[in-house]
Amino acid sequence: MNLLKTLQEEKECNLKGGLYHQTQIQLAYNTNRIEGSKLSKEQTRYIYETNTFFLEDGEKTANVDDIIETINHFSCFDYMLNIALKPLSEEHIKQFHFILKNNTSDSKRAWFNVGDYKLKPNVVGGAETSLPSEVPTDIKNLIEKYNRLKEVTINDIIDFHYQFEKIHPFQDGNGRVGRLIMFKECLAHNIVPFIIEDEHKFFYYRGLSEYYKIKEYLIDTCLLAQDSYKRIIGYFMKK
């Protein structure tokens, strides 16, 4: 299966229930859930399939930003498919952020700087990240170093992800942008992509926080996720 071609073709013909359809739901649900979204997988599916929303039993309210960011993530995935084979650039990274955070409550705050790098220092997992003044140079150097690789492996993509999250270039949304980049780069280099599942977020976060000491934690988590996505692909290859 030419995975990128399959996803693009299913997107263009608006195929219901196919690999593209399932990937959209799985990726949007898990990547947003990791970052604190309260939407269930069924609510995510319902938004994607019907463009409407429902409250589950016991729920009285829903966070509007959770809904908007879910819809925006569907658009991020489509944008990613369109630029999958292009060399990764700052423009792509900033556009991911703009699409993801557009029309959210964060986008109403001037200091949040939607679609551009952070204006205020932040920390992740208790660790300091690049200062706002350092971000443009750090990201530029990271991309240039990555794009100089003659042959990109899954380990190179995971290493880029760690370095990207260490820089933490945006005020918020770094994890989701970073995971979209990994999916894009896997498609670009004929590597089976992967979706980090919410149930494995502890291992994912541990892998990021301890990567400088033990790279295998993050690598193993990503390879486990890759195996899960391979099973999904395998189902759609059956006749």
DOKEDO-189190 format. One record per residue (C-alpha): residue number from 1; residue in one letter; x, y, z. Coordinates in nm, 3 decimals. Last residue first. Layout:
% residues N
REC     n   res        px        py        pz
REC   NUM     A         X         Y         Z
...
//
This chain:
% residues 239
REC     n   res        px        py        pz
REC   239     K    -0.989    -0.821     0.054
REC   238     K    -0.764    -0.722     0.340
REC   237     M    -0.543    -0.414     0.303
REC   236     F    -0.776    -0.206     0.519
REC   235     Y    -0.722    -0.438     0.815
REC   234     G    -0.348    -0.427     0.774
REC   233     I    -0.345    -0.047     0.791
REC   232     I    -0.512    -0.063     1.133
REC   231     R    -0.265    -0.329     1.247
REC   230     K     0.025    -0.116     1.124
REC   229     Y    -0.117     0.171     1.331
REC   228     S    -0.085    -0.037     1.647
REC   227     D     0.269    -0.146     1.559
REC   226     Q     0.364     0.220     1.508
REC   225     A     0.232     0.304     1.853
REC   224     L     0.458     0.037     2.002
REC   223     L     0.746     0.179     1.798
REC   222     C     0.672     0.528     1.936
REC   221     T     0.673     0.405     2.296
REC   220     D     0.993     0.209     2.231
REC   219     I     1.167     0.517     2.090
REC   218     L     1.058     0.733     2.383
REC   217     Y     1.192     0.495     2.647
REC   216     E     1.488     0.389     2.429
REC   215     K     1.647     0.734     2.437
REC   214     I     1.767     0.687     2.794
REC   213     K     1.955     0.985     2.942
REC   212     Y     1.870     1.279     2.713
REC   211     Y     1.534     1.114     2.647
REC   210     E     1.433     1.120     3.012
REC   209     S     1.162     1.390     2.997
REC   208     L     1.048     1.294     2.647
REC   207     G     1.024     0.922     2.718
REC   206     R     0.851     0.988     3.050
REC   205     Y     0.594     1.197     2.865
REC   204     Y     0.532     0.920     2.614
REC   203     F     0.522     0.652     2.886
REC   202     F     0.261     0.854     3.078
REC   201     K     0.076     0.927     2.751
REC   200     H     0.022     0.558     2.678
REC   199     E    -0.355     0.552     2.737
REC   198     D    -0.384     0.867     2.527
REC   197     E    -0.252     0.687     2.222
REC   196     I     0.055     0.808     2.035
REC   195     I    -0.043     0.774     1.669
REC   194     F     0.211     0.628     1.432
REC   193     P     0.357     0.662     1.084
REC   192     V     0.481     0.371     0.870
REC   191     I     0.801     0.499     0.712
REC   190     N     0.812     0.592     0.343
REC   189     H     1.022     0.903     0.405
REC   188     A     0.755     1.168     0.345
REC   187     L     0.488     0.964     0.523
REC   186     C     0.707     0.934     0.832
REC   185     E     0.787     1.304     0.808
REC   184     K     0.423     1.402     0.805
REC   183     F     0.331     1.181     1.103
REC   182     M     0.625     1.320     1.301
REC   181     I     0.529     1.677     1.213
REC   180     L     0.172     1.611     1.328
REC   179     R     0.313     1.488     1.661
REC   178     G     0.512     1.810     1.704
REC   177     V     0.215     2.030     1.624
REC   176     R     0.008     1.843     1.882
REC   175     G     0.281     1.863     2.143
REC   174     N     0.357     2.229     2.083
REC   173     G    -0.004     2.347     2.114
REC   172     D     0.069     2.621     2.365
REC   171     Q     0.287     2.935     2.382
REC   170     F     0.476     2.811     2.079
REC   169     P     0.842     2.726     2.022
REC   168     H     0.877     2.446     2.277
REC   167     I     1.257     2.419     2.227
REC   166     K     1.265     2.088     2.414
REC   165     E     0.953     1.980     2.225
REC   164     F     1.133     2.037     1.895
REC   163     Q     1.447     1.856     2.013
REC   162     Y     1.240     1.555     2.123
REC   161     H     1.047     1.551     1.797
REC   160     F     1.366     1.576     1.592
REC   159     D     1.499     1.273     1.781
REC   158     I     1.180     1.082     1.701
REC   157     I     1.217     1.166     1.332
REC   156     D     1.584     1.063     1.332
REC   155     N     1.492     0.737     1.506
REC   154     I     1.232     0.668     1.237
REC   153     T     1.509     0.695     0.982
REC   152     V     1.593     0.979     0.742
REC   151     E     1.855     0.925     0.474
REC   150     K     2.078     1.205     0.351
REC   149     L     2.021     1.421     0.659
REC   148     R     2.068     1.788     0.572
REC   147     N     1.698     1.856     0.630
REC   146     Y     1.738     1.770     0.998
REC   145     K     2.030     2.006     1.055
REC   144     E     1.850     2.287     0.873
REC   143     I     1.529     2.226     1.068
REC   142     L     1.703     2.230     1.406
REC   141     N     1.912     2.536     1.321
REC   140     K     1.606     2.735     1.213
REC   139     I     1.414     2.621     1.521
REC   138     D     1.693     2.730     1.757
REC   137     T     1.747     3.060     1.575
REC   136     P     1.379     3.156     1.580
REC   135     V     1.332     3.029     1.940
REC   134     E     1.615     3.212     2.116
REC   133     S     1.440     3.545     2.181
REC   132     P     1.133     3.360     2.310
REC   131     L     1.350     3.167     2.558
REC   130     S     1.414     2.803     2.473
REC   129     T     1.262     2.564     2.727
REC   128     E     1.304     2.523     3.102
REC   127     A     1.205     2.190     3.253
REC   126     G     0.918     2.134     3.498
REC   125     G     0.740     1.903     3.257
REC   124     V     0.736     2.182     3.003
REC   123     V     0.835     2.540     3.090
REC   122     N     0.737     2.870     2.935
REC   121     P     0.889     3.207     2.845
REC   120     K     0.653     3.466     2.691
REC   119     L     0.631     3.588     2.331
REC   118     K     0.586     3.248     2.173
REC   117     Y     0.646     3.184     1.804
REC   116     D     0.388     3.248     1.535
REC   115     G     0.062     3.101     1.413
REC   114     V    -0.132     3.225     1.714
REC   113     N     0.065     3.489     1.905
REC   112     F    -0.058     3.422     2.261
REC   111     W     0.027     3.780     2.363
REC   110     A    -0.264     3.918     2.159
REC   109     R    -0.520     3.699     2.338
REC   108     K    -0.825     3.629     2.122
REC   107     S    -0.647     3.332     1.959
REC   106     D    -0.628     3.164     2.300
REC   105     S    -1.009     3.153     2.317
REC   104     T    -0.999     2.939     2.005
REC   103     N    -1.079     3.081     1.660
REC   102     N    -0.752     2.954     1.507
REC   101     K    -0.547     2.737     1.744
REC   100     L    -0.491     2.429     1.527
REC    99     I    -0.482     2.610     1.191
REC    98     F    -0.231     2.868     1.315
REC    97     H    -0.013     2.607     1.483
REC    96     F     0.006     2.387     1.174
REC    95     Q     0.077     2.699     0.969
REC    94     K     0.370     2.788     1.195
REC    93     I     0.527     2.447     1.143
REC    92     H     0.473     2.452     0.769
REC    91     E     0.623     2.800     0.731
REC    90     E     0.918     2.701     0.948
REC    89     S     0.999     2.433     0.692
REC    88     L     0.989     2.056     0.642
REC    87     P     1.088     1.955     0.291
REC    86     K     0.775     1.897     0.081
REC    85     L     0.640     1.544     0.048
REC    84     A     0.372     1.575     0.316
REC    83     I     0.253     1.921     0.210
REC    82     N    -0.105     1.833     0.111
REC    81     L    -0.133     1.548     0.361
REC    80     M    -0.031     1.783     0.642
REC    79     Y    -0.294     2.037     0.537
REC    78     D    -0.558     1.763     0.561
REC    77     F    -0.431     1.665     0.906
REC    76     C    -0.439     2.026     1.023
REC    75     S    -0.798     2.058     0.898
REC    74     F    -0.907     1.762     1.113
REC    73     H    -0.713     1.924     1.396
REC    72     N    -0.920     2.240     1.360
REC    71     I    -1.240     2.045     1.420
REC    70     T    -1.092     1.893     1.736
REC    69     E    -0.952     2.232     1.839
REC    68     I    -1.297     2.389     1.805
REC    67     I    -1.465     2.118     2.013
REC    66     D    -1.208     2.127     2.293
REC    65     D    -1.217     2.508     2.281
REC    64     V    -1.594     2.500     2.342
REC    63     N    -1.549     2.305     2.665
REC    62     A    -1.858     2.093     2.719
REC    61     T    -2.139     2.127     2.970
REC    60     K    -2.390     1.918     3.162
REC    59     E    -2.231     1.576     3.123
REC    58     G    -2.381     1.286     3.317
REC    57     D    -2.461     1.081     3.010
REC    56     E    -2.271     1.210     2.707
REC    55     L    -2.327     1.553     2.555
REC    54     F    -2.368     1.561     2.178
REC    53     F    -2.196     1.749     1.896
REC    52     T    -2.259     1.813     1.527
REC    51     N    -2.045     1.809     1.214
REC    50     T    -2.193     1.466     1.140
REC    49     E    -1.897     1.233     1.079
REC    48     Y    -1.613     1.434     1.229
REC    47     I    -1.805     1.573     1.525
REC    46     Y    -1.959     1.231     1.593
REC    45     R    -1.620     1.060     1.582
REC    44     T    -1.477     1.307     1.832
REC    43     Q    -1.779     1.256     2.058
REC    42     E    -1.732     0.879     2.026
REC    41     K    -1.362     0.909     2.112
REC    40     S    -1.449     1.107     2.420
REC    39     L    -1.399     1.482     2.454
REC    38     K    -1.232     1.599     2.775
REC    37     S    -0.930     1.755     2.602
REC    36     G    -0.627     1.765     2.831
REC    35     E    -0.322     1.763     2.602
REC    34     I    -0.312     1.383     2.569
REC    33     R    -0.682     1.398     2.478
REC    32     N    -0.604     1.630     2.188
REC    31     T    -0.347     1.389     2.039
REC    30     N    -0.568     1.086     2.104
REC    29     Y    -0.896     1.212     1.963
REC    28     A    -0.754     1.395     1.662
REC    27     L    -0.529     1.103     1.565
REC    26     Q    -0.791     0.830     1.600
REC    25     I    -1.066     1.029     1.428
REC    24     Q    -0.859     1.142     1.129
REC    23     T    -0.696     0.800     1.099
REC    22     Q    -1.034     0.626     1.084
REC    21     H    -1.160     0.846     0.798
REC    20     Y    -0.831     0.823     0.608
REC    19     L    -0.832     0.444     0.645
REC    18     G    -1.188     0.407     0.521
REC    17     G    -1.527     0.453     0.685
REC    16     K    -1.658     0.712     0.442
REC    15     L    -1.462     0.802     0.130
REC    14     N    -1.460     1.177     0.062
REC    13     C    -1.318     1.126    -0.288
REC    12     E    -1.030     1.365    -0.222
REC    11     K    -0.962     1.238     0.131
REC    10     E    -0.964     0.874     0.019
REC     9     E    -0.718     0.963    -0.257
REC     8     Q    -0.485     1.151    -0.022
REC     7     L    -0.486     0.874     0.240
REC     6     T    -0.419     0.607    -0.022
REC     5     K    -0.144     0.810    -0.188
REC     4     L     0.028     0.864     0.147
REC     3     L     0.002     0.496     0.236
REC     2     N     0.124     0.348    -0.090
REC     1     M     0.000     0.000     0.000
//
